[in-house]
Amino acid sequence: MSNVKIGIIGGSGLDNPDILEGRTEKSVNTPFGKPSDVLVEGKIKGVECVLLARHGRKHEIMPSNINFRANVHALKLEGCTHLVVTTACGSLQEHVKPGDMLFPDQFIDRTQKRVQTFYDGTCEEYKGVSHIPMHTPFCERTRKILIESTQQLGLLHHTTGTVLTIEGPRFSSKAESKLWKSWGADIINMTTVPEVVLAKEAGMSYAAVGMVTDYDSWHEDEDPVSVDLVLATFKTNAERAQKILLHAIPKIAQQDWTAIMQENKAVARSSIM
């Protein structure tokens, strides 16, 4: 078994620490402030994991106020080599249906207020300017394992897709939703950016399980997205995503990640000017 440690960032509907065995809680601080909540450390089938609730365990932190840098930095400090995250999202395409899982391989950023780098001159540990490449934002190998587990569990899913991240906390207008759809984005959420960017800067393998809850605001024959509509599919989605994590995480740990870890660190280092 390779020397991996999995950071799990649980999005809306999936931040339940019960998936971990032998749980302990740890309150930490970082040069960027406090993360969203305590780190819950434990194991999944013998694999060391650290769970963090992205919005806080009481879901009190709105997307724009999440301290993404503190979250990612805290998990890096705990020795996490991977970030496997869940994210509730809306569908921008007819064939991606509520209840489906989608494993994004690209993103479009429509956020406006968020710091997207550790290298902004505020922290001694991160000196210089990082021009991190984003050609391949998500770790292909980790994505593949998540997809294989989903296939083996017989769950409806999509193996590729572009996630468009908006600022939030409001949902899209109908005109915006139709625009995002016309761009070819497949799902929409409020949290992938800058999380995926910071993970790349930190030299970690990042992959996301997109849990589709609704058709956003574009669909003429479906109710437009609302909190009630999202909550209606939350529980089922969270249960499915939990099954995927329990199935996939042992498989991740069984592989040798030495070369990929070295490559991740080399990319992060070589991007600094």
LOTI-978530 format. One line per 5 residues: number of its first residue (from 0); their letters; for each residue z, y, x of C-alpha. Coordinates in steps of 0.25 Angstrom, whole numbers, padded with zeros to 4 digits. Layout:
NUM = A = Z,Y,X ~ ...
END
This chain:
0 = MSNVK = 0000,0000,0000 ~ -0004,0013,0006 ~ 0006,0025,0008 ~ 0003,0033,-0005 ~ 0012,0041,-0014
5 = IGIIG = 0006,0045,-0027 ~ 0009,0059,-0033 ~ 0008,0059,-0048 ~ 0006,0072,-0055 ~ 0008,0069,-0070
10 = GSGLD = 0001,0079,-0079 ~ 0003,0082,-0094 ~ 0008,0069,-0100 ~ 0010,0061,-0088 ~ 0022,0065,-0080
15 = NPDIL = 0031,0053,-0084 ~ 0039,0049,-0072 ~ 0042,0035,-0079 ~ 0029,0030,-0071 ~ 0037,0030,-0058
20 = EGRTE = 0047,0019,-0054 ~ 0060,0024,-0047 ~ 0058,0038,-0050 ~ 0065,0049,-0043 ~ 0064,0064,-0045
25 = KSVNT = 0062,0074,-0034 ~ 0062,0090,-0035 ~ 0054,0096,-0024 ~ 0049,0110,-0020 ~ 0037,0113,-0012
30 = PFGKP = 0032,0126,-0005 ~ 0024,0129,-0017 ~ 0036,0128,-0027 ~ 0041,0116,-0036 ~ 0032,0106,-0042
35 = SDVLV = 0031,0104,-0057 ~ 0043,0095,-0057 ~ 0051,0085,-0049 ~ 0043,0074,-0042 ~ 0046,0060,-0048
40 = EGKIK = 0045,0050,-0037 ~ 0044,0035,-0039 ~ 0034,0023,-0039 ~ 0023,0017,-0047 ~ 0022,0002,-0044
45 = GVECV = 0028,0005,-0030 ~ 0019,0017,-0027 ~ 0027,0030,-0023 ~ 0024,0041,-0033 ~ 0028,0055,-0036
50 = LLARH = 0026,0060,-0050 ~ 0026,0075,-0054 ~ 0024,0081,-0068 ~ 0013,0092,-0066 ~ 0018,0101,-0077
55 = GRKHE = 0033,0097,-0075 ~ 0040,0086,-0083 ~ 0042,0095,-0095 ~ 0027,0100,-0094 ~ 0032,0114,-0093
60 = IMPSN = 0022,0119,-0082 ~ 0009,0124,-0087 ~ -0003,0120,-0078 ~ -0005,0134,-0071 ~ 0010,0134,-0067
65 = INFRA = 0010,0120,-0061 ~ 0014,0121,-0046 ~ 0002,0112,-0042 ~ 0005,0115,-0027 ~ 0019,0111,-0028
70 = NVHAL = 0016,0099,-0036 ~ 0006,0094,-0026 ~ 0014,0098,-0013 ~ 0026,0091,-0019 ~ 0019,0078,-0021
75 = KLEGC = 0012,0079,-0007 ~ 0026,0081,-0001 ~ 0031,0069,-0007 ~ 0020,0061,0000 ~ 0011,0059,-0011
80 = THLVV = -0003,0055,-0006 ~ -0009,0055,-0020 ~ -0009,0063,-0032 ~ -0012,0056,-0045 ~ -0011,0065,-0057
85 = TTACG = -0013,0065,-0072 ~ -0019,0076,-0080 ~ -0021,0079,-0095 ~ -0035,0084,-0097 ~ -0045,0088,-0108
90 = SLQEH = -0059,0082,-0109 ~ -0071,0090,-0107 ~ -0081,0079,-0110 ~ -0083,0071,-0122 ~ -0083,0057,-0115
95 = VKPGD = -0069,0061,-0109 ~ -0060,0058,-0121 ~ -0045,0061,-0123 ~ -0037,0049,-0118 ~ -0047,0046,-0107
100 = MLFPD = -0043,0047,-0092 ~ -0052,0054,-0082 ~ -0051,0054,-0067 ~ -0056,0068,-0062 ~ -0064,0069,-0049
105 = QFIDR = -0068,0084,-0050 ~ -0061,0096,-0055 ~ -0066,0110,-0060 ~ -0055,0121,-0058 ~ -0053,0132,-0069
110 = TQKRV = -0039,0136,-0065 ~ -0036,0150,-0061 ~ -0022,0152,-0057 ~ -0018,0140,-0048 ~ -0016,0139,-0033
115 = QTFYD = -0025,0128,-0028 ~ -0021,0127,-0013 ~ -0008,0124,-0005 ~ -0015,0133,0006 ~ -0012,0147,0000
120 = GTCEE = -0003,0152,0012 ~ 0010,0150,0005 ~ 0014,0137,0011 ~ 0016,0134,0026 ~ 0012,0120,0024
125 = YKGVS = -0002,0124,0019 ~ -0008,0133,0029 ~ -0022,0138,0029 ~ -0032,0138,0017 ~ -0037,0124,0011
130 = HIPMH = -0051,0123,0007 ~ -0049,0110,0001 ~ -0062,0102,-0003 ~ -0062,0098,-0018 ~ -0075,0090,-0018
135 = TPFCE = -0067,0078,-0022 ~ -0054,0083,-0028 ~ -0048,0070,-0033 ~ -0046,0058,-0024 ~ -0057,0048,-0027
140 = RTRKI = -0049,0036,-0023 ~ -0037,0039,-0031 ~ -0046,0042,-0043 ~ -0053,0029,-0042 ~ -0039,0021,-0042
145 = LIEST = -0035,0029,-0055 ~ -0048,0026,-0061 ~ -0048,0011,-0058 ~ -0034,0010,-0064 ~ -0039,0017,-0076
150 = QQLGL = -0050,0007,-0078 ~ -0041,-0005,-0076 ~ -0032,0001,-0087 ~ -0044,0002,-0096 ~ -0041,0017,-0099
155 = LHHTT = -0053,0026,-0103 ~ -0056,0035,-0091 ~ -0066,0043,-0084 ~ -0068,0041,-0069 ~ -0073,0055,-0065
160 = GTVLT = -0072,0069,-0071 ~ -0070,0084,-0068 ~ -0057,0090,-0072 ~ -0057,0105,-0075 ~ -0044,0112,-0073
165 = IEGPR = -0041,0124,-0081 ~ -0029,0133,-0079 ~ -0022,0131,-0093 ~ -0012,0130,-0099 ~ -0022,0133,-0111
170 = FSSKA = -0033,0124,-0115 ~ -0048,0128,-0114 ~ -0055,0136,-0124 ~ -0067,0129,-0131 ~ -0077,0137,-0122
175 = ESKLW = -0070,0134,-0109 ~ -0069,0119,-0113 ~ -0084,0119,-0116 ~ -0087,0126,-0103 ~ -0078,0115,-0095
180 = KSWGA = -0086,0104,-0102 ~ -0099,0110,-0098 ~ -0095,0111,-0084 ~ -0094,0095,-0084 ~ -0079,0095,-0083
185 = DIINM = -0073,0082,-0089 ~ -0058,0085,-0091 ~ -0050,0098,-0091 ~ -0035,0100,-0087 ~ -0026,0110,-0081
190 = TTVPE = -0020,0104,-0068 ~ -0030,0097,-0059 ~ -0032,0110,-0051 ~ -0026,0113,-0042 ~ -0018,0100,-0041
195 = VVLAK = -0030,0092,-0036 ~ -0033,0103,-0026 ~ -0019,0103,-0020 ~ -0019,0088,-0019 ~ -0031,0089,-0011
200 = EAGMS = -0025,0100,-0002 ~ -0013,0091,-0001 ~ -0021,0079,0004 ~ -0018,0070,-0008 ~ -0026,0061,-0016
205 = YAAVG = -0027,0067,-0030 ~ -0032,0060,-0043 ~ -0030,0064,-0058 ~ -0030,0056,-0071 ~ -0035,0065,-0081
210 = MVTDY = -0029,0062,-0095 ~ -0039,0067,-0106 ~ -0031,0072,-0118 ~ -0042,0080,-0126 ~ -0056,0087,-0126
215 = DSWHE = -0051,0101,-0122 ~ -0058,0111,-0131 ~ -0073,0108,-0130 ~ -0074,0097,-0140 ~ -0080,0101,-0154
220 = DEDPV = -0075,0088,-0161 ~ -0061,0086,-0154 ~ -0048,0095,-0156 ~ -0047,0105,-0145 ~ -0036,0103,-0134
225 = SVDLV = -0022,0106,-0138 ~ -0008,0102,-0134 ~ -0007,0092,-0146 ~ -0020,0086,-0143 ~ -0017,0084,-0128
230 = LATFK = -0003,0078,-0131 ~ -0009,0068,-0141 ~ -0016,0061,-0130 ~ -0005,0063,-0119 ~ 0003,0051,-0121
235 = TNAER = -0008,0041,-0120 ~ -0015,0048,-0108 ~ -0002,0048,-0101 ~ 0000,0034,-0103 ~ -0014,0030,-0098
240 = AQKIL = -0012,0039,-0086 ~ 0001,0033,-0083 ~ -0005,0019,-0083 ~ -0016,0024,-0074 ~ -0006,0029,-0064
245 = LHAIP = 0003,0016,-0064 ~ -0010,0008,-0062 ~ -0017,0017,-0051 ~ -0005,0021,-0042 ~ -0002,0007,-0036
250 = KIAQQ = -0017,0006,-0034 ~ -0017,0019,-0026 ~ -0006,0015,-0018 ~ -0013,0001,-0014 ~ -0024,0008,-0007
255 = DWTAI = -0024,0014,0007 ~ -0025,0029,0006 ~ -0024,0032,0021 ~ -0038,0037,0023 ~ -0038,0045,0010
260 = MQENK = -0025,0052,0014 ~ -0030,0055,0027 ~ -0043,0061,0021 ~ -0035,0069,0011 ~ -0026,0075,0022
265 = AVARS = -0039,0078,0031 ~ -0046,0085,0019 ~ -0034,0094,0016 ~ -0032,0097,0031 ~ -0046,0100,0034
270 = SIM = -0047,0110,0022 ~ -0038,0120,0028 ~ -0043,0132,0035
END
